[in-house]
C-alpha cells in the first residue's frame, strides 16, 4: 500500500532529502515552511525587544507576543492569555513550578508523587527539592499495559501530598494516561496536579479545563514549532503568591538596593528578553495544526498507527517494552539480540531516523529490564511507505547480525 502524507510537501527538508524516513518526532518534529517563514518575516521586518521600548517597533513586537499568548490559551482551552507563561521549553516550565511554587510549600512531612514513566525533566527537579527539604518522592507504578495504575496511585496520595506530577503521553511507551481520573484522585486529597504534555499537544486536542489539572506544560518543538520556546499554563490564583526563582530584568515593579517587588501575573516568570521569534513560530505552528483540523489529524494518525502495529507484529524477534497498542503514536522496542545503537546505525545507513538509547528515562528502562531501546515516533509528514521502510530496515538489521 502506498499512502502518502498530504502535508509532507509543507516540510522543505524533504526537498533536499527526498529519501529521508524521519521517525524521531518524539524528540523534535520537523519544521513546516509556514513556521520558518513566519519567524523569518519577524526577524527581518518586526524584530525588537518586546515589552520594553516605547517606540512602535517594540510595541508591535509586544503585540505579537500577547496575541500569541491569547492564541495558545484558546488552543489548549485555557480561560485567558494571562494564564500562559512563555518559557524556553517544558524543562524550564517544570523547574519554574518546582522552585517558585512547590519548594516554598514543601516540608519534611510532605511528599510528591510522580510515575515510574517520567522523563528526567519531570523527575530530577522533584527528586532534588525532596532531597533538599527531606520530603518523600513517591513513585507510582504502571500496569501491564504501561499506563499509571490508578489504584496504586491512589494509595500513594495522602493529606501530605503537595503535588502529583505525571505525563499525559509517555515519551517512551506512547501510552496515554487518564489525566481527568488522576486529577480527581489528587484533588480529593487537596494535592495539586502538574501534567507534562510535551508528547500530547502535537498529536491530540488538549483542553485543560476538561482535564481539570492545575498546571500543563509543553514545548513548541514537539508540535512543529521552533526550539527555545515552551509554555507553562497555570491556574492564575495558584501562581499569584509565587515568587520567581530566575531573576533579572523585565519582571520588577520596584527595585532598591535593599528590596525588590515583582510584577504580578504570568509575566513575572518571563525574565530577560523574550524569544519573540520562537513565540511567533509557535503561533504559526498552532495555525498549521488548526488549519488541518483535529479530526483529520486523528484519522491520519490512526491509519499510520495501525500500519506500524501490523508491521511490527510480522517480526517475531521484536520485543516491545510494553504490549504494542494499535493506536500508539510512538513505540519503543528491542530487536532480538541486536543492540539498540547498532540497529539505529544500520537504519541510518538506509536514511531512516529513529532514536536509540534510554530516551531520558533511565529508571523506566531499568524497571522494564533493559538499558536501551529503539523508539519510532510519528509525525504528520510520515506515510505508510515510511513504516514499510522501517519494518524492512528492522528485518535487515536482524539479517546482518545473525
N, C-alpha and C positions, 0 to 999 in steps of 0.2 A: 504494500500500500504506500502511496506517495501523497501525503497530505502536508502541504507547505504552510508555514505561518503567513497569514495575510499582513503581518506587521513587521516581518523581517526586513523588508525594504526600508523601513524607517531608521535602521541602525547602520550607519556608514561603515563600521568596522568590516562588515561582510562584503563591501565593495573591494576592499584590499585583500581580504582573506575569505574568498567565497567558499573554501572547503572547511572552514572552521566549524567544529561542533562544540559549542560552548555550553557546558553543563555545570557551571560553578556559580549560579546566580545567588545561592545562599551566602556566598562570600561577598559578592557585589554584582549587581546587574549591569549589563551594558547600557550605553547611553544613546537614546534616540536623538536624531538630528535636531528635533524641535527643542529639546532641552539645551543642547550645546549652543544653538543659535540664540536662544533667549539669554544665555549667560554672555555670549559674545557681544550681543547688542547692548546689554547693560554695561559691560566693561568699556566698550567703545564710545557710547553716547550718553550714559547716565551715571557713570561711576562717581561716587562722592562718599564721604563719611556720614552715615545716616545718624539722625537724632542729635546732631551736634551743631551743624552750621545753620546760620540764619539766611544764607543765600539760597537761591532757587534750586540749584543742582542738588544741594544737600537735602532740601525739603522734598524734592522728587524721590530721592533715594529712601528717605524716611517713609514716604507714602507707599513705595513699593514694598517695604518690609511689613508695614501694617496691613496692606491689602492682602499680602500672602499669609500673614498671621490669621486673618479672618477666613481665608480660603481653607487653610489647614483645619481650623476649627470646624468648618462645615463638613470637610472631608471625613473627619472621624466622629462627627455627631456631638461635638462639644457645644456648650451653651453660647460661648462668645470667644473672640480672639484673645481677650485678656487672660484666658486660662492657658494660653500657649506660651512656652518659653523656648526660644531658639538656643540650641546647644551645638557642640561640634559633632555630636553623634549620640547613639544610645549609651555608650560607656560614660560620657560626661554627664548625661542626664541622670543616670543611676548614682553617680558619685555626688551630684548636687543634692539629691534626696538623702543619701547616706550621711553626708557631713553637715548639711544645713538643717535638715528636718529631723532625721531619725536619731542621730548620735546625741543631740541635746536631750532627747526624751529617754535615753537608754540608761538603765541602772543595772547592777549585778543581778537583781532578781528577775530581770526581763529576759525574753527570748525573741529571736527572729526565725521565721520558718521559710525555707526555700525547698525546691525539689532537687532530686539527685540528677536531673537532666538539665541543670542550668549552665549556660555559657559562663565562662570565667568572669565576664563583666558583671554578671548577676550573682556571683559567688564571692569574689575577692573583697569588694567593699564591705559586705556584711560580715565576712569572716574577720576582717581586720578590726572593725569597730566593736564586734563582740569580744574579740581578744583583748582589745584595749580597755574596755569597760569591765570585762569579767562576766558579760552576759552569755547566754547559751545560743548557739546556732543549731537549729534542729533541721534535719534533712528528711523530707517526705519521700517515701519510696514510690516507684512506679508499679503498675500492674503488669501482667504478662504481655499486654499489647503496647506498652510503652507510654501510657498516659498516667498522670498522677492518680494514685489510689485514693479516692475521696474518703473512704472510711478510715484509712490510716492517717491521712492528712488531718481529719477532724480530731483524731486522738492526740495529735501534737499541738493543737491550738488551744490555749487556755487563757485565763484572765490576765496573764503576764506576757502574752504575745503582743508585741508592738507592731510587727509588720509581717505580712506574708508576701514574698516576692517570687513570682513564678513566670515562666514563659507562656506565651499564647500558643506558639508553634515551636516545637523543638528544632534547633538548628542541626541536630544530629539525626534524630529519628523521624522528623517530619510529622509527628503526631500532634494533634490539636487538643489542647486542654479545655475543659468546660469551665470557662472563666466565671460565668454567672453563678454556677454552683459553688465554686471555690470562694467567690466573694461573699456569698451568703453564709458559708461556714465561718469565715473570718469575722465578718461584721457581727455575727451572733455573739462573739467574744470581744467585741469592740476593737478588733485589730484592723489596721489599715492594709490595703492591698495594692501592690505595685505589679503591673504587667509589662513584661518585656515583649513588645510587639514587633521586634525587628524583622522576624520572618513572616509576619502575618499581613502587614498593611499593603504590601505589593501583590498579594495573592487572593485576598478576600475582603469584602466590605467589613469595616470596623465601626461600631457605634459605642462610644464609651458610656453613654447614658444607659443603653440597654445592658451592657456588661456590668454596670453598677460598681466598677472598680474605682479606686481613689486616684491612681496615677497610671499613666500609659506612656511608654517611651518607644521611640523608633528612630531609624536613620534614613536619610534621603537616598543614600546609595544602594539600599536594598530594594528600592521601588522606582528605579530608572532615573533617579536624580543624581546629583554630584556627591562626592565625598566632602567631608568637612562641615556637614550640616545635619542636625538632628532635632528632635522635638521632645520636650517634656510637657505632657498635659497633666494638669493637676487641678483638683477642685480648689477654687480660689480661697476659701476660708482656711484650708489646711496649710497654705503657704504664707499667709499673711504674717504669722508670728515668726517665721523662719528668717534667719539672717544669712546672707551669702557667705560662703567659705572662700570663694575665689574673689579677691578684692582688687580694686583699681578704678579707673575712670569710667564715667558714664552711668554709675549706679548710686551716686550720692545725692543727698539732699543738702547737707551742710557739713563742712569739714573744718575743724580747728586742729591745732597740734595736740590737743588733749582728747578730742572726742569726734566721732563721725556718726551721722544719722543717714539712713539709706532711703531711697525712694520706695514706694510701695508697689505691689503688683509683680507680675511675672518678669518685668524688665530689670528688676534688681538682681537677677541672676545672669543677665547678659552683659558681663563685664567687658570693658575694652571696646574695640571696633568690631562690629558685626560683619560676618561673612555674607555681605549682601548678594554677591553674585551667586553663591550657593543657595541662598534663600529664594532668589528668583528662579534658579534651576529647579528647586523642589516644587515651586508653584507650577512650573511648566510640566513637571512630571505628573503632578496631580491632574492637570488638564489632559495630558496624554492618556492616562488611565480612564478618566471620566468620559472622554470622547469615544473610547472603545465601548464602555459600559460594563458594569459588573456581570450581568447575565451572560454576555458574550465571552468575557474573560473566564468565568466559571465553567462554562460549557467547553471551552477550548482546553483548559487545564484537565478537566475530567477525561477528555479524549486522550491527551498525552499521558496522563497518569495510568490509564487503562493499558495503553501500549507498553509503558515501562513495566508495569506489573506482569503483563503477559510475557514480555521478552525475558525478564529475569527468571521467570518460572521455567523457561526452557533450558536453563543451565543448572545441572544437578549440584555442581560444586559451589554455587552461590550460598553464602552464609550471611543472611541479614542479621543486623544487631537485634531487631525485634521482628516479629512476623510481618511480612510485606502487607501493606494496605493498598487497596485498589485505587484509592483517591489521594495518595500521598504526593505532595509537591516536591519532596526530596526523599532520597533513601540513602542509607549508609550500609555498606556490605563489606564482606571479605570474600575473596575468590580462592577457594581451595587452600593450598599451602603457599600460595604466592604472596609475598609481602605487598602491602598496600602501595608502598612507594614504587616498587617495581612495576606494578600494574599501571599506576599513573604515568610512569615514564614510557612504558610501551604504548599506552593510549596517546600520549603526547606526540610520539613518533608518527601517529596517524592523524594528528591535528585535532584530537579530542581532548578537551579540557575538563578534568574533574579535580576534586580536592582529595588529597590523601594525607592522613595524619590523625590527630585527636580532635581537630575542629574546635579548639579552645574548650574542651570538655574532658579533661583527663580523668576526673573521678568517675564520670559516667562510663567511660570505656573500661576502667578497671572493674567496676561493678558488673559489667556485661562480659567480662572475661577476655578482653583483648586490649592491646595497646594502641592500635591504629585501625582505621577503616578507610574505605573509598566512599566518597559521597558524590552522588549525582543529583543535581538540583535544576529545576525547570524555570524557564523564563518565556515570555511571550514570543520571542524570536525562534524558539525551538520548534521542531517539526517531528513528525513520525520518522522521517529519514534519520534525524539526529539520534533518535532512540535505537533505530536499527544499526546505526554506526557504532553506538555504544555496545550493544549486545554482541555484534561481530567482533569488536575490539576486545571485549572480555574473553570471548572464546579463543581469540588469537593469543591472548596473554597466557591462558591455560596451556595451549598447544606448545608455545615456545618454552615454557618452564617444565614441561613433562620430561 
